[in-house]
Each structure stands twice: as C-alpha cells, then as structure tokens.
Amino acid sequence: SYGRITEDGTTLRDVEPVWLYLTGFHWTLAQMTPGPIDIVATNFAEKVFNIVLLVVGLMFGSLIVSLFSGHIMQHIIKRRNRMNSVEAVRRFLRENSISTSLCVQVQKQVIERLTVEPALKLKDVTALSLLSSTLKQDLILESRLPSLISHPVFRIWGDMDSKG
C-alpha cells in the first residue's frame, strides 16, 4: 500500500518527522556526492553520522576543486599579463616604425626578462624583520658578500693586496 516503508507494515505516518527529514536529506546528499545510498542507516545516530560524513565529503571535494581552480586561474592571469606586456611592446615598435632587427632584439629581451622571477629582497621577506639586529646584519653581509667581492674596485684592491 501507499506509504509503506518496511516489510512489517510501517507507514510514513508511523515514523518520526525528524527521521523522515534526515532520510530525505541523506538521499539528497547521496545524489550530489559519491556517498552510497544503498547502505541504510537503521537508527537516528547512524543516519546523523552518515549525513555528517557526506557533508564533510562534499566540503572536502569542494575545497580540492577550489584550490585547483585558484592555482589554474593564477597561472592564466600571470600568462595573460605577460602576453599583454609583449603585445604592448610589439604595438609600440610597430607604431614607431622600428627596424626589424631592433624589433627582434627588443622582443627577445622583453620575453626573456618577463619569464625570469626577480630575486627576493630583504624587505620582501617580512618574517626576517623578527630577527635580532646582529643576526640580521650577519645575514645581510653574507647575502651581499658575493656581489661585493665581484665588484671591479674590490678585485683591483685584492690584486694589489696580494702583490704587495
């Protein structure tokens, strides 16, 4: 007969409204997620536990999709900005009737420099502001020492010092 939900003759009128709501909610979640509906909860606690797991699964799946989407969108935006920059350079060169050989050199260098990530500077790493002044000075010295040593003035000075 209509409304019978079990073999023993239980009808929809005999079941608590909360149980009916939870069953409907469970069925709806199972349609949106890979949660199987053929595993039937036999009491209130099992139904609530099943629903909680389905909601957590839905949230976790949404989180994964949004993380991947965010990373893909960042990549697309970065690439589009590079392409717009190169296109602006090409337009400038075309509008100013720059020679082909110079156009090629300019475009090549712009493309190369757009693909290189700039090195981080001390001010870019905010966590380094937490260092003590002594440790920060040591860090600055060691990070800048290779540039100082390779400078022509210091190379000449080093050559003069080693000869004398």
Biotite code that builds the C-alpha atoms (Angstrom):
import biotite.structure as struc

atoms = struc.array([
    struc.Atom([0.000, 0.000, 0.000], chain_id="A", res_id=1, res_name="SER", atom_name="CA", element="C"),
    struc.Atom([0.943, 3.622, -0.416], chain_id="A", res_id=2, res_name="TYR", atom_name="CA", element="C"),
    struc.Atom([3.268, 4.944, 2.259], chain_id="A", res_id=3, res_name="GLY", atom_name="CA", element="C"),
    struc.Atom([4.578, 1.544, 3.396], chain_id="A", res_id=4, res_name="ARG", atom_name="CA", element="C"),
    struc.Atom([8.327, 1.788, 4.106], chain_id="A", res_id=5, res_name="ILE", atom_name="CA", element="C"),
    struc.Atom([9.140, -1.570, 5.692], chain_id="A", res_id=6, res_name="THR", atom_name="CA", element="C"),
    struc.Atom([8.122, -5.186, 5.244], chain_id="A", res_id=7, res_name="GLU", atom_name="CA", element="C"),
    struc.Atom([6.433, -5.261, 8.652], chain_id="A", res_id=8, res_name="ASP", atom_name="CA", element="C"),
    struc.Atom([3.858, -2.705, 7.533], chain_id="A", res_id=9, res_name="GLY", atom_name="CA", element="C"),
    struc.Atom([5.321, 0.525, 8.996], chain_id="A", res_id=10, res_name="THR", atom_name="CA", element="C"),
    struc.Atom([3.935, 3.528, 7.127], chain_id="A", res_id=11, res_name="THR", atom_name="CA", element="C"),
    struc.Atom([5.120, 7.111, 6.762], chain_id="A", res_id=12, res_name="LEU", atom_name="CA", element="C"),
    struc.Atom([2.580, 8.185, 9.405], chain_id="A", res_id=13, res_name="ARG", atom_name="CA", element="C"),
    struc.Atom([4.221, 5.864, 11.970], chain_id="A", res_id=14, res_name="ASP", atom_name="CA", element="C"),
    struc.Atom([7.716, 7.364, 11.537], chain_id="A", res_id=15, res_name="VAL", atom_name="CA", element="C"),
    struc.Atom([9.017, 10.429, 13.386], chain_id="A", res_id=16, res_name="GLU", atom_name="CA", element="C"),
    struc.Atom([9.149, 13.585, 11.219], chain_id="A", res_id=17, res_name="PRO", atom_name="CA", element="C"),
    struc.Atom([12.836, 14.073, 12.125], chain_id="A", res_id=18, res_name="VAL", atom_name="CA", element="C"),
    struc.Atom([13.623, 10.608, 10.750], chain_id="A", res_id=19, res_name="TRP", atom_name="CA", element="C"),
    struc.Atom([11.760, 11.427, 7.510], chain_id="A", res_id=20, res_name="LEU", atom_name="CA", element="C"),
    struc.Atom([13.656, 14.710, 7.178], chain_id="A", res_id=21, res_name="TYR", atom_name="CA", element="C"),
    struc.Atom([17.010, 13.036, 7.814], chain_id="A", res_id=22, res_name="LEU", atom_name="CA", element="C"),
    struc.Atom([16.199, 10.309, 5.293], chain_id="A", res_id=23, res_name="THR", atom_name="CA", element="C"),
    struc.Atom([15.317, 12.919, 2.654], chain_id="A", res_id=24, res_name="GLY", atom_name="CA", element="C"),
    struc.Atom([18.432, 14.931, 3.445], chain_id="A", res_id=25, res_name="PHE", atom_name="CA", element="C"),
    struc.Atom([20.549, 11.775, 3.308], chain_id="A", res_id=26, res_name="HIS", atom_name="CA", element="C"),
    struc.Atom([19.111, 10.853, -0.077], chain_id="A", res_id=27, res_name="TRP", atom_name="CA", element="C"),
    struc.Atom([19.741, 14.390, -1.420], chain_id="A", res_id=28, res_name="THR", atom_name="CA", element="C"),
    struc.Atom([23.367, 14.404, -0.263], chain_id="A", res_id=29, res_name="LEU", atom_name="CA", element="C"),
    struc.Atom([23.917, 10.958, -1.716], chain_id="A", res_id=30, res_name="ALA", atom_name="CA", element="C"),
    struc.Atom([22.756, 12.270, -5.096], chain_id="A", res_id=31, res_name="GLN", atom_name="CA", element="C"),
    struc.Atom([25.320, 15.120, -5.022], chain_id="A", res_id=32, res_name="MET", atom_name="CA", element="C"),
    struc.Atom([28.250, 13.126, -3.663], chain_id="A", res_id=33, res_name="THR", atom_name="CA", element="C"),
    struc.Atom([29.708, 9.682, -4.182], chain_id="A", res_id=34, res_name="PRO", atom_name="CA", element="C"),
    struc.Atom([28.005, 8.617, -0.931], chain_id="A", res_id=35, res_name="GLY", atom_name="CA", element="C"),
    struc.Atom([26.209, 5.325, -1.495], chain_id="A", res_id=36, res_name="PRO", atom_name="CA", element="C"),
    struc.Atom([22.505, 5.308, -0.674], chain_id="A", res_id=37, res_name="ILE", atom_name="CA", element="C"),
    struc.Atom([22.253, 1.505, -0.606], chain_id="A", res_id=38, res_name="ASP", atom_name="CA", element="C"),
    struc.Atom([23.865, 1.471, 2.866], chain_id="A", res_id=39, res_name="ILE", atom_name="CA", element="C"),
    struc.Atom([20.854, 2.103, 5.036], chain_id="A", res_id=40, res_name="VAL", atom_name="CA", element="C"),
    struc.Atom([21.136, 3.672, 8.462], chain_id="A", res_id=41, res_name="ALA", atom_name="CA", element="C"),
    struc.Atom([18.991, 1.743, 10.919], chain_id="A", res_id=42, res_name="THR", atom_name="CA", element="C"),
    struc.Atom([18.741, 4.325, 13.704], chain_id="A", res_id=43, res_name="ASN", atom_name="CA", element="C"),
    struc.Atom([18.958, 8.046, 14.373], chain_id="A", res_id=44, res_name="PHE", atom_name="CA", element="C"),
    struc.Atom([22.654, 8.067, 15.353], chain_id="A", res_id=45, res_name="ALA", atom_name="CA", element="C"),
    struc.Atom([23.721, 6.142, 12.223], chain_id="A", res_id=46, res_name="GLU", atom_name="CA", element="C"),
    struc.Atom([21.696, 8.466, 9.986], chain_id="A", res_id=47, res_name="LYS", atom_name="CA", element="C"),
    struc.Atom([23.218, 11.597, 11.580], chain_id="A", res_id=48, res_name="VAL", atom_name="CA", element="C"),
    struc.Atom([26.728, 10.113, 11.374], chain_id="A", res_id=49, res_name="PHE", atom_name="CA", element="C"),
    struc.Atom([26.180, 9.223, 7.711], chain_id="A", res_id=50, res_name="ASN", atom_name="CA", element="C"),
    struc.Atom([24.926, 12.727, 6.932], chain_id="A", res_id=51, res_name="ILE", atom_name="CA", element="C"),
    struc.Atom([27.879, 14.348, 8.724], chain_id="A", res_id=52, res_name="VAL", atom_name="CA", element="C"),
    struc.Atom([30.316, 12.248, 6.700], chain_id="A", res_id=53, res_name="LEU", atom_name="CA", element="C"),
    struc.Atom([28.548, 13.116, 3.450], chain_id="A", res_id=54, res_name="LEU", atom_name="CA", element="C"),
    struc.Atom([28.671, 16.839, 4.281], chain_id="A", res_id=55, res_name="VAL", atom_name="CA", element="C"),
    struc.Atom([32.377, 16.599, 5.175], chain_id="A", res_id=56, res_name="VAL", atom_name="CA", element="C"),
    struc.Atom([32.994, 14.744, 1.904], chain_id="A", res_id=57, res_name="GLY", atom_name="CA", element="C"),
    struc.Atom([31.115, 17.406, -0.023], chain_id="A", res_id=58, res_name="LEU", atom_name="CA", element="C"),
    struc.Atom([33.145, 20.170, 1.655], chain_id="A", res_id=59, res_name="MET", atom_name="CA", element="C"),
    struc.Atom([36.447, 18.366, 1.119], chain_id="A", res_id=60, res_name="PHE", atom_name="CA", element="C"),
    struc.Atom([35.660, 17.778, -2.547], chain_id="A", res_id=61, res_name="GLY", atom_name="CA", element="C"),
    struc.Atom([34.690, 21.438, -2.961], chain_id="A", res_id=62, res_name="SER", atom_name="CA", element="C"),
    struc.Atom([37.915, 22.503, -1.251], chain_id="A", res_id=63, res_name="LEU", atom_name="CA", element="C"),
    struc.Atom([40.041, 20.417, -3.620], chain_id="A", res_id=64, res_name="ILE", atom_name="CA", element="C"),
    struc.Atom([38.233, 21.794, -6.681], chain_id="A", res_id=65, res_name="VAL", atom_name="CA", element="C"),
    struc.Atom([38.543, 25.391, -5.463], chain_id="A", res_id=66, res_name="SER", atom_name="CA", element="C"),
    struc.Atom([42.276, 25.013, -4.701], chain_id="A", res_id=67, res_name="LEU", atom_name="CA", element="C"),
    struc.Atom([42.985, 23.647, -8.174], chain_id="A", res_id=68, res_name="PHE", atom_name="CA", element="C"),
    struc.Atom([40.794, 26.323, -9.764], chain_id="A", res_id=69, res_name="SER", atom_name="CA", element="C"),
    struc.Atom([42.590, 29.069, -7.851], chain_id="A", res_id=70, res_name="GLY", atom_name="CA", element="C"),
    struc.Atom([46.021, 27.863, -8.924], chain_id="A", res_id=71, res_name="HIS", atom_name="CA", element="C"),
    struc.Atom([44.933, 27.494, -12.532], chain_id="A", res_id=72, res_name="ILE", atom_name="CA", element="C"),
    struc.Atom([43.417, 30.998, -12.518], chain_id="A", res_id=73, res_name="MET", atom_name="CA", element="C"),
    struc.Atom([46.634, 32.486, -11.080], chain_id="A", res_id=74, res_name="GLN", atom_name="CA", element="C"),
    struc.Atom([48.607, 30.802, -13.856], chain_id="A", res_id=75, res_name="HIS", atom_name="CA", element="C"),
    struc.Atom([46.180, 32.053, -16.520], chain_id="A", res_id=76, res_name="ILE", atom_name="CA", element="C"),
    struc.Atom([46.259, 35.633, -15.186], chain_id="A", res_id=77, res_name="ILE", atom_name="CA", element="C"),
    struc.Atom([50.054, 35.652, -14.982], chain_id="A", res_id=78, res_name="LYS", atom_name="CA", element="C"),
    struc.Atom([50.337, 34.338, -18.546], chain_id="A", res_id=79, res_name="ARG", atom_name="CA", element="C"),
    struc.Atom([47.762, 36.847, -19.842], chain_id="A", res_id=80, res_name="ARG", atom_name="CA", element="C"),
    struc.Atom([49.643, 39.740, -18.191], chain_id="A", res_id=81, res_name="ASN", atom_name="CA", element="C"),
    struc.Atom([52.883, 38.589, -19.850], chain_id="A", res_id=82, res_name="ARG", atom_name="CA", element="C"),
    struc.Atom([51.163, 38.316, -23.226], chain_id="A", res_id=83, res_name="MET", atom_name="CA", element="C"),
    struc.Atom([49.623, 41.796, -22.807], chain_id="A", res_id=84, res_name="ASN", atom_name="CA", element="C"),
    struc.Atom([53.050, 43.237, -21.986], chain_id="A", res_id=85, res_name="SER", atom_name="CA", element="C"),
    struc.Atom([54.632, 41.650, -25.053], chain_id="A", res_id=86, res_name="VAL", atom_name="CA", element="C"),
    struc.Atom([51.734, 42.811, -27.221], chain_id="A", res_id=87, res_name="GLU", atom_name="CA", element="C"),
    struc.Atom([52.145, 46.381, -25.919], chain_id="A", res_id=88, res_name="ALA", atom_name="CA", element="C"),
    struc.Atom([55.851, 46.278, -26.817], chain_id="A", res_id=89, res_name="VAL", atom_name="CA", element="C"),
    struc.Atom([55.021, 44.976, -30.322], chain_id="A", res_id=90, res_name="ARG", atom_name="CA", element="C"),
    struc.Atom([52.434, 47.711, -30.808], chain_id="A", res_id=91, res_name="ARG", atom_name="CA", element="C"),
    struc.Atom([54.908, 50.368, -29.668], chain_id="A", res_id=92, res_name="PHE", atom_name="CA", element="C"),
    struc.Atom([57.558, 49.054, -32.064], chain_id="A", res_id=93, res_name="LEU", atom_name="CA", element="C"),
    struc.Atom([55.070, 48.889, -34.941], chain_id="A", res_id=94, res_name="ARG", atom_name="CA", element="C"),
    struc.Atom([53.631, 52.381, -34.306], chain_id="A", res_id=95, res_name="GLU", atom_name="CA", element="C"),
    struc.Atom([57.123, 53.901, -34.145], chain_id="A", res_id=96, res_name="ASN", atom_name="CA", element="C"),
    struc.Atom([58.387, 52.126, -37.285], chain_id="A", res_id=97, res_name="SER", atom_name="CA", element="C"),
    struc.Atom([61.311, 50.463, -35.523], chain_id="A", res_id=98, res_name="ILE", atom_name="CA", element="C"),
    struc.Atom([63.601, 48.397, -37.750], chain_id="A", res_id=99, res_name="SER", atom_name="CA", element="C"),
    struc.Atom([63.033, 44.648, -37.906], chain_id="A", res_id=100, res_name="THR", atom_name="CA", element="C"),
    struc.Atom([66.432, 43.750, -36.474], chain_id="A", res_id=101, res_name="SER", atom_name="CA", element="C"),
    struc.Atom([65.942, 46.021, -33.453], chain_id="A", res_id=102, res_name="LEU", atom_name="CA", element="C"),
    struc.Atom([62.355, 44.761, -33.013], chain_id="A", res_id=103, res_name="CYS", atom_name="CA", element="C"),
    struc.Atom([63.608, 41.189, -32.798], chain_id="A", res_id=104, res_name="VAL", atom_name="CA", element="C"),
    struc.Atom([66.251, 42.106, -30.198], chain_id="A", res_id=105, res_name="GLN", atom_name="CA", element="C"),
    struc.Atom([63.811, 44.143, -28.100], chain_id="A", res_id=106, res_name="VAL", atom_name="CA", element="C"),
    struc.Atom([61.106, 41.480, -28.162], chain_id="A", res_id=107, res_name="GLN", atom_name="CA", element="C"),
    struc.Atom([63.562, 38.710, -27.337], chain_id="A", res_id=108, res_name="LYS", atom_name="CA", element="C"),
    struc.Atom([64.932, 40.572, -24.336], chain_id="A", res_id=109, res_name="GLN", atom_name="CA", element="C"),
    struc.Atom([61.457, 41.548, -23.064], chain_id="A", res_id=110, res_name="VAL", atom_name="CA", element="C"),
    struc.Atom([60.243, 37.931, -23.311], chain_id="A", res_id=111, res_name="ILE", atom_name="CA", element="C"),
    struc.Atom([63.362, 36.640, -21.522], chain_id="A", res_id=112, res_name="GLU", atom_name="CA", element="C"),
    struc.Atom([63.031, 39.144, -18.702], chain_id="A", res_id=113, res_name="ARG", atom_name="CA", element="C"),
    struc.Atom([59.308, 38.554, -18.278], chain_id="A", res_id=114, res_name="LEU", atom_name="CA", element="C"),
    struc.Atom([59.907, 34.843, -17.694], chain_id="A", res_id=115, res_name="THR", atom_name="CA", element="C"),
    struc.Atom([62.597, 35.364, -15.031], chain_id="A", res_id=116, res_name="VAL", atom_name="CA", element="C"),
    struc.Atom([61.331, 35.618, -11.467], chain_id="A", res_id=117, res_name="GLU", atom_name="CA", element="C"),
    struc.Atom([63.021, 38.534, -9.693], chain_id="A", res_id=118, res_name="PRO", atom_name="CA", element="C"),
    struc.Atom([65.170, 37.622, -6.703], chain_id="A", res_id=119, res_name="ALA", atom_name="CA", element="C"),
    struc.Atom([63.655, 38.286, -3.297], chain_id="A", res_id=120, res_name="LEU", atom_name="CA", element="C"),
    struc.Atom([64.960, 41.286, -1.424], chain_id="A", res_id=121, res_name="LYS", atom_name="CA", element="C"),
    struc.Atom([65.259, 41.555, 2.341], chain_id="A", res_id=122, res_name="LEU", atom_name="CA", element="C"),
    struc.Atom([62.230, 43.888, 2.500], chain_id="A", res_id=123, res_name="LYS", atom_name="CA", element="C"),
    struc.Atom([60.122, 41.300, 0.605], chain_id="A", res_id=124, res_name="ASP", atom_name="CA", element="C"),
    struc.Atom([60.526, 38.698, 3.384], chain_id="A", res_id=125, res_name="VAL", atom_name="CA", element="C"),
    struc.Atom([58.565, 40.195, 6.279], chain_id="A", res_id=126, res_name="THR", atom_name="CA", element="C"),
    struc.Atom([59.457, 37.346, 8.660], chain_id="A", res_id=127, res_name="ALA", atom_name="CA", element="C"),
    struc.Atom([63.116, 38.452, 8.587], chain_id="A", res_id=128, res_name="LEU", atom_name="CA", element="C"),
    struc.Atom([62.109, 41.607, 10.465], chain_id="A", res_id=129, res_name="SER", atom_name="CA", element="C"),
    struc.Atom([61.745, 39.341, 13.509], chain_id="A", res_id=130, res_name="LEU", atom_name="CA", element="C"),
    struc.Atom([65.493, 38.663, 13.605], chain_id="A", res_id=131, res_name="LEU", atom_name="CA", element="C"),
    struc.Atom([67.797, 40.327, 16.111], chain_id="A", res_id=132, res_name="SER", atom_name="CA", element="C"),
    struc.Atom([69.840, 43.192, 14.678], chain_id="A", res_id=133, res_name="SER", atom_name="CA", element="C"),
    struc.Atom([73.094, 41.202, 14.969], chain_id="A", res_id=134, res_name="THR", atom_name="CA", element="C"),
    struc.Atom([71.712, 38.178, 13.164], chain_id="A", res_id=135, res_name="LEU", atom_name="CA", element="C"),
    struc.Atom([70.112, 40.420, 10.537], chain_id="A", res_id=136, res_name="LYS", atom_name="CA", element="C"),
    struc.Atom([73.458, 42.169, 9.906], chain_id="A", res_id=137, res_name="GLN", atom_name="CA", element="C"),
    struc.Atom([75.201, 38.796, 9.522], chain_id="A", res_id=138, res_name="ASP", atom_name="CA", element="C"),
    struc.Atom([72.520, 37.715, 7.068], chain_id="A", res_id=139, res_name="LEU", atom_name="CA", element="C"),
    struc.Atom([72.835, 40.926, 5.039], chain_id="A", res_id=140, res_name="ILE", atom_name="CA", element="C"),
    struc.Atom([76.635, 40.665, 4.946], chain_id="A", res_id=141, res_name="LEU", atom_name="CA", element="C"),
    struc.Atom([76.635, 37.045, 3.830], chain_id="A", res_id=142, res_name="GLU", atom_name="CA", element="C"),
    struc.Atom([73.936, 37.592, 1.210], chain_id="A", res_id=143, res_name="SER", atom_name="CA", element="C"),
    struc.Atom([75.722, 40.629, -0.309], chain_id="A", res_id=144, res_name="ARG", atom_name="CA", element="C"),
    struc.Atom([79.323, 39.453, 0.016], chain_id="A", res_id=145, res_name="LEU", atom_name="CA", element="C"),
    struc.Atom([79.452, 37.672, -3.393], chain_id="A", res_id=146, res_name="PRO", atom_name="CA", element="C"),
    struc.Atom([78.355, 40.892, -5.155], chain_id="A", res_id=147, res_name="SER", atom_name="CA", element="C"),
    struc.Atom([80.884, 42.969, -3.255], chain_id="A", res_id=148, res_name="LEU", atom_name="CA", element="C"),
    struc.Atom([83.766, 40.600, -3.965], chain_id="A", res_id=149, res_name="ILE", atom_name="CA", element="C"),
    struc.Atom([82.972, 40.507, -7.680], chain_id="A", res_id=150, res_name="SER", atom_name="CA", element="C"),
    struc.Atom([82.907, 44.327, -7.963], chain_id="A", res_id=151, res_name="HIS", atom_name="CA", element="C"),
    struc.Atom([85.881, 45.652, -10.033], chain_id="A", res_id=152, res_name="PRO", atom_name="CA", element="C"),
    struc.Atom([87.111, 48.013, -7.302], chain_id="A", res_id=153, res_name="VAL", atom_name="CA", element="C"),
    struc.Atom([87.392, 45.205, -4.773], chain_id="A", res_id=154, res_name="PHE", atom_name="CA", element="C"),
    struc.Atom([89.028, 42.893, -7.355], chain_id="A", res_id=155, res_name="ARG", atom_name="CA", element="C"),
    struc.Atom([91.709, 45.517, -8.079], chain_id="A", res_id=156, res_name="ILE", atom_name="CA", element="C"),
    struc.Atom([92.173, 46.097, -4.370], chain_id="A", res_id=157, res_name="TRP", atom_name="CA", element="C"),
    struc.Atom([92.519, 42.343, -3.830], chain_id="A", res_id=158, res_name="GLY", atom_name="CA", element="C"),
    struc.Atom([95.070, 42.086, -6.654], chain_id="A", res_id=159, res_name="ASP", atom_name="CA", element="C"),
    struc.Atom([97.094, 44.976, -5.212], chain_id="A", res_id=160, res_name="MET", atom_name="CA", element="C"),
    struc.Atom([96.961, 43.477, -1.735], chain_id="A", res_id=161, res_name="ASP", atom_name="CA", element="C"),
    struc.Atom([98.146, 40.052, -2.934], chain_id="A", res_id=162, res_name="SER", atom_name="CA", element="C"),
    struc.Atom([101.080, 41.569, -4.894], chain_id="A", res_id=163, res_name="LYS", atom_name="CA", element="C"),
    struc.Atom([102.235, 43.770, -2.025], chain_id="A", res_id=164, res_name="GLY", atom_name="CA", element="C"),
])
